[in-house]
Amino acid sequence: MDRARGAALQLRPLPPTSSADPGGSEASFSYKENLIGALLAIFGHLVVSIALNLQKYCHIRLAGSKDPRAYFKTKTWWLGLFLMLLGELGVFASYAFAPLSLIVPLSAVSVIASAIIGIIFIKEKWKPKDFLRRYVLSFVGCGLAIVGTYLLVTFAPNSHEKMTGENITRHLVSWPFLLYMLVEIILFCLLLYFYKEKNANNIVVILLLVALLGSMTVVTVKAVAGMLVLSIQGNLQLDYPIFYVMFVCMVATAVYQAAFLSQASQMYDSSLIASVGYILSTTIAITAGAVFYLDFIGEDALHICMFALGCLIAFLGVFLITRNRKKAIPFEPYISMDAMPDITAELSPDHNPHPALRQPNEGAPEWLSRPTLDLGSGRDLTVHRIKPQVGFCADSSEPV
């Protein structure tokens, strides 16, 4: 009897623990969502980079056309536009799956792709030594950016919260975010005052304005994307007013962000804007995501430190890539304006703004030194001669 009872006890299965399987499945699902979001962001930035280069190639090829909108008639430009919309859609969708702190730094992929495309499709023929000297920083920068991206994806925060209207409203009225918004608004107003009233056109000032607006853009993009995905899955969120508030804020901040970027592009080189803008925008956007969505709550110190290290390595890689980018040579006239003949009368014998141009030329024709009428000053007014200057074309070493 006791032997039968012991056998029955041995055949009885053990009850599963309450914390092992759910925790493991939740962690696996969280990592899977991070991976989906990261792949969507990488795909989107890569496609956007290809699209921009296609459209740039189309504009350069049609630069001499008489029709200013000739690129509308080319299939290449329309292909670039389609790829750009597809890439932006992929980046937009990535915010619904992964934390904001993971998606924002992955914009370094577009810088890496642009550098690789520029090297592959370069038209000049370089010797191996010249090629290595010119592009060694780009190769090192691409390697660092790839390593940084790997660390970002591996040690990204695993905070996943459903973007329902109640959750977003609760985050919006929380004290940490209200305090953060107060500090950001004060800083934005101060920077805008110095930029508009004091003419502080420093690149850091302009790109800080862009970064502050961009942080609000990505916060609202994640909210809108998350609510749309939940609505598609059957949990309708479009009847919450917070959705439309976030949508309006997203559009407004994106428009003003583009306006400040346009002003910066008129005053500074694009490579400098890309490196400084990436560093400032990523730092402030990660801070905004950590305050609003509480991305790093529950993360251990090792993961946070490795994530920060990945950001720093990606920053250094982007800086090296953009630092070695070839700068555009602005157009300059071949003849300096200082060499134009001065036909203004000398009002005094000591007035001599260009002494080098007023030296007498022994071999000049007689008509160049013919005196003009005397206006009663007792001196003849002389048309001064100019020295011929040799100019050089920006793309050639031959004089013109």
C-alpha positions in Angstrom: 0.0 0.0 0.0 2.8 2.4 0.9 4.7 1.3 -2.2 1.7 2.1 -4.5 1.2 5.5 -2.8 4.9 6.3 -3.3 4.7 5.4 -7.0 1.7 7.7 -7.4 3.5 10.5 -5.8 6.5 10.0 -8.1 4.3 10.1 -11.2 2.6 13.3 -10.2 4.0 16.2 -12.3 5.5 19.2 -10.6 3.6 22.5 -10.8 5.3 25.1 -12.9 6.8 28.1 -11.2 4.9 31.3 -11.5 7.8 33.6 -12.4 10.0 31.5 -14.7 8.0 31.2 -17.9 6.2 34.5 -17.9 9.3 36.4 -17.2 11.3 34.6 -19.9 8.5 35.0 -22.5 8.1 38.7 -21.7 11.9 39.3 -22.0 11.9 37.4 -25.3 9.0 39.4 -26.6 10.6 42.6 -25.5 13.9 41.8 -27.3 11.9 40.7 -30.4 10.1 44.1 -30.5 13.4 45.9 -30.1 14.9 44.0 -33.0 11.8 44.7 -35.2 12.0 48.4 -34.4 15.8 48.5 -34.9 15.6 46.7 -38.3 12.8 49.0 -39.4 14.8 52.1 -38.5 18.0 50.9 -40.1 16.0 50.0 -43.3 14.3 53.4 -43.3 17.5 55.4 -42.9 19.3 53.4 -45.5 16.5 53.8 -48.1 16.2 57.5 -47.3 20.0 57.9 -47.9 19.8 56.2 -51.2 16.8 58.3 -52.2 18.5 61.6 -51.4 21.6 60.5 -53.4 19.4 59.6 -56.4 17.7 62.9 -56.3 21.0 64.8 -55.9 22.4 62.9 -58.9 19.3 63.9 -60.9 19.7 67.6 -60.0 23.4 67.6 -60.8 22.9 65.9 -64.2 20.2 68.5 -65.2 22.0 71.5 -63.7 22.5 73.1 -67.2 19.0 72.6 -68.4 16.9 75.6 -69.4 13.8 74.2 -67.7 14.1 74.6 -63.9 11.7 71.7 -63.3 13.2 69.3 -65.8 13.8 66.8 -63.1 10.0 66.2 -62.8 10.2 64.5 -66.2 12.9 61.9 -65.1 12.2 58.5 -63.7 15.2 58.8 -61.4 13.8 61.7 -59.4 10.4 60.0 -59.0 12.1 56.8 -57.9 14.0 58.8 -55.3 10.8 60.4 -54.1 9.1 57.0 -53.7 12.1 55.5 -51.9 12.2 58.6 -49.6 8.5 58.1 -48.6 9.1 54.4 -48.1 12.1 55.0 -45.9 10.3 57.7 -43.8 7.4 55.3 -43.3 9.8 52.7 -42.1 11.4 55.1 -39.6 7.9 56.2 -38.4 6.7 52.6 -37.9 9.9 51.8 -35.9 8.9 54.1 -33.1 5.8 52.0 -32.4 7.9 48.9 -31.6 11.1 50.0 -29.9 12.0 52.5 -27.2 12.7 56.1 -28.4 16.2 55.9 -26.9 17.1 53.1 -29.3 15.6 54.5 -32.5 17.0 58.0 -32.3 20.7 57.1 -32.4 20.2 54.8 -35.4 20.1 57.8 -37.7 23.8 57.3 -37.9 23.0 54.7 -40.5 22.1 57.4 -43.0 25.5 59.0 -42.5 27.3 55.7 -43.0 25.3 54.9 -46.1 26.0 58.4 -47.6 29.7 58.0 -47.0 29.8 54.5 -48.6 27.7 55.6 -51.6 30.0 58.6 -52.1 33.1 56.4 -52.1 31.6 53.8 -54.5 30.2 56.2 -57.0 33.1 58.7 -57.0 34.1 59.7 -60.4 37.8 60.8 -59.9 40.6 58.3 -60.3 42.9 58.2 -57.3 46.2 56.5 -56.8 46.1 54.0 -53.9 48.2 56.2 -51.6 46.0 59.3 -52.3 42.8 57.2 -51.9 44.0 55.8 -48.5 45.0 59.2 -47.3 41.8 60.9 -48.3 39.4 58.2 -47.1 41.1 56.6 -44.2 39.1 58.8 -41.7 35.9 57.8 -43.5 36.6 54.1 -43.2 37.6 54.5 -39.5 34.4 56.5 -38.9 32.2 53.9 -40.6 33.7 51.2 -38.5 33.2 53.1 -35.3 29.7 54.0 -36.2 28.9 50.4 -36.9 30.4 49.3 -33.6 28.4 52.0 -31.8 25.2 50.9 -33.6 25.8 47.3 -32.5 26.2 48.3 -28.9 23.1 50.5 -29.1 21.0 47.6 -30.3 22.4 45.1 -27.9 22.2 47.2 -24.7 19.1 49.2 -25.5 16.4 49.6 -22.8 13.6 47.1 -22.8 10.8 49.3 -21.6 7.7 48.5 -23.6 4.5 50.2 -22.8 1.3 50.2 -24.8 0.7 53.6 -26.3 -2.9 54.0 -25.1 -4.5 57.4 -24.6 -4.6 56.9 -20.9 -0.8 56.1 -20.6 0.2 59.0 -22.8 -2.0 61.4 -20.9 -0.5 60.2 -17.6 3.0 60.7 -18.9 2.1 64.1 -20.2 0.9 65.5 -16.9 3.6 63.8 -14.8 5.8 66.1 -12.7 9.2 65.0 -14.2 8.0 65.8 -17.7 6.4 69.1 -16.7 9.6 70.2 -15.1 11.6 69.1 -18.2 9.2 71.0 -20.4 9.6 74.2 -18.3 13.4 74.0 -18.5 13.3 73.3 -22.3 10.9 76.2 -23.0 13.1 78.6 -21.0 16.2 77.4 -22.8 14.5 77.6 -26.2 13.3 81.2 -25.6 16.7 82.3 -24.5 18.4 80.8 -27.5 15.7 82.3 -29.8 16.3 85.7 -28.2 20.0 85.6 -28.8 19.6 84.3 -32.3 17.0 86.9 -33.4 17.9 90.0 -31.3 21.6 89.6 -30.7 22.4 88.0 -34.1 24.0 85.0 -32.4 24.5 83.0 -35.6 26.8 80.4 -34.1 26.1 76.9 -35.4 25.7 75.5 -31.8 22.9 78.0 -31.1 21.0 77.2 -34.3 21.4 73.4 -34.0 20.4 73.6 -30.3 17.1 75.2 -31.4 16.7 72.3 -33.9 17.5 69.7 -31.3 15.0 71.1 -28.8 12.3 71.1 -31.4 13.4 67.6 -32.6 13.1 66.2 -29.1 9.4 67.1 -29.0 9.0 65.8 -32.6 10.3 62.3 -31.7 8.2 62.2 -28.5 5.0 63.0 -30.4 6.0 60.7 -33.3 6.3 57.7 -30.9 2.9 58.5 -29.4 1.1 58.9 -32.7 2.8 55.8 -34.2 2.0 53.7 -31.2 -1.6 54.8 -31.1 -2.0 54.1 -34.8 -0.5 50.6 -34.5 -2.9 49.8 -31.6 -5.8 51.0 -33.6 -4.8 48.8 -36.5 -4.6 45.9 -34.2 -8.2 46.5 -33.1 -7.7 48.6 -29.9 -9.1 51.9 -31.3 -7.2 55.0 -30.0 -8.3 57.6 -32.5 -11.2 58.7 -30.3 -8.9 60.1 -27.7 -8.2 63.9 -27.9 -4.6 63.4 -26.9 -4.0 61.7 -30.3 -4.8 64.9 -32.2 -2.9 67.1 -29.8 0.2 64.9 -30.4 -0.4 65.0 -34.1 -0.6 68.8 -34.3 2.5 69.1 -32.1 4.4 66.6 -34.3 3.6 68.6 -37.5 4.3 72.0 -36.0 7.7 71.1 -34.5 8.8 69.3 -37.6 8.0 72.4 -39.8 9.9 74.8 -37.5 12.7 72.3 -37.2 13.1 72.2 -41.0 13.0 76.0 -41.1 15.9 76.4 -38.7 17.8 73.6 -40.5 17.4 75.5 -43.8 18.8 78.7 -42.2 21.8 76.7 -40.8 22.5 75.2 -44.3 22.7 78.7 -45.8 25.5 79.7 -43.4 27.5 76.5 -42.6 28.8 73.5 -44.4 26.5 70.5 -44.6 29.1 68.1 -43.1 29.5 70.3 -40.0 25.7 70.5 -39.7 25.4 66.7 -40.0 28.0 66.0 -37.2 27.0 68.7 -34.7 23.3 68.2 -35.4 23.5 64.5 -34.9 25.3 64.8 -31.6 23.0 67.5 -30.1 19.7 66.0 -31.5 20.5 62.5 -30.3 21.5 63.6 -26.8 18.5 65.8 -26.2 16.1 63.3 -27.8 17.4 60.5 -25.5 16.9 62.7 -22.5 13.4 63.6 -23.5 12.5 59.9 -24.1 14.0 58.9 -20.7 11.9 61.6 -18.9 8.6 61.2 -20.9 8.5 57.4 -21.5 10.8 56.4 -18.6 12.9 54.3 -20.9 15.7 53.5 -18.4 13.5 52.6 -15.4 14.5 49.1 -14.2 17.7 48.9 -16.2 20.9 48.0 -14.4 24.0 50.2 -14.4 26.0 47.9 -16.8 23.4 48.2 -19.5 23.1 52.0 -19.1 26.9 52.4 -19.2 27.3 50.2 -22.3 24.4 52.1 -24.0 26.1 55.4 -23.3 29.4 53.9 -24.6 27.7 52.9 -27.8 26.3 56.5 -28.2 29.8 58.0 -27.7 31.4 55.6 -30.3 28.6 56.4 -32.8 29.2 60.1 -32.2 32.9 59.8 -32.8 32.3 57.7 -36.0 29.8 60.3 -37.4 32.3 63.1 -36.6 35.1 61.4 -38.5 32.9 60.6 -41.5 31.7 64.2 -41.9 35.0 65.7 -41.1 36.6 64.2 -44.1 33.7 65.0 -46.5 34.7 67.1 -49.5 33.6 70.7 -49.0 31.9 72.6 -51.9 34.0 75.3 -53.5 31.9 78.5 -53.7 31.9 80.3 -57.0 34.2 83.3 -57.2 34.7 85.6 -60.2 37.9 85.2 -62.1 38.7 88.9 -62.0 38.7 90.6 -58.6 36.4 93.5 -58.2 39.3 95.4 -56.7 40.9 95.4 -60.2 38.1 97.3 -61.8 39.1 100.8 -63.0 38.5 103.6 -60.7 36.8 106.4 -62.7 36.0 108.5 -59.6 37.7 111.8 -59.4 40.4 112.3 -56.8 39.1 114.9 -54.3 42.5 115.4 -52.7 46.1 114.6 -53.6 46.4 112.3 -50.5 43.4 110.2 -51.5 44.9 106.9 -52.8 42.8 103.8 -51.8 44.6 101.4 -54.2 48.2 102.4 -54.6 49.2 99.3 -56.5 46.6 100.1 -59.2 47.7 103.7 -59.5 51.3 103.0 -60.6 52.0 104.5 -64.0 52.5 102.0 -66.8 55.1 102.8 -69.3 53.8 100.6 -72.1 50.1 101.5 -71.8 48.3 103.0 -74.7 48.0 106.8 -74.8 44.2 106.8 -74.4 44.4 105.1 -71.0 46.3 108.1 -69.5 44.5 110.9 -71.3 43.7 113.7 -68.9 40.1 114.8 -68.3 38.6 118.2 -67.9 39.9 120.5 -65.1 37.0 121.3 -62.7 38.7 124.2 -61.1 40.8 122.3 -58.6 44.0 123.1 -60.4 44.7 119.4 -61.0 43.9 117.1 -63.9 41.6 114.2 -63.2 43.2 111.0 -64.5 41.6 107.8 -65.4 43.8 105.2 -63.6 45.0 102.1 -65.3 44.5 98.6 -64.1 46.9 95.7 -64.0 45.8 92.5 -65.6 45.2 89.7 -63.1 45.3 86.0 -63.9 42.5 83.9 -62.5 42.3 80.1 -62.0 39.3 77.9 -62.5 38.2 76.0 -59.4 38.3 72.7 -61.3 41.5 73.2 -63.2 45.1 74.3 -62.7 45.2 76.1 -66.0 45.0 80.0 -66.0 42.1 81.6 -67.6 
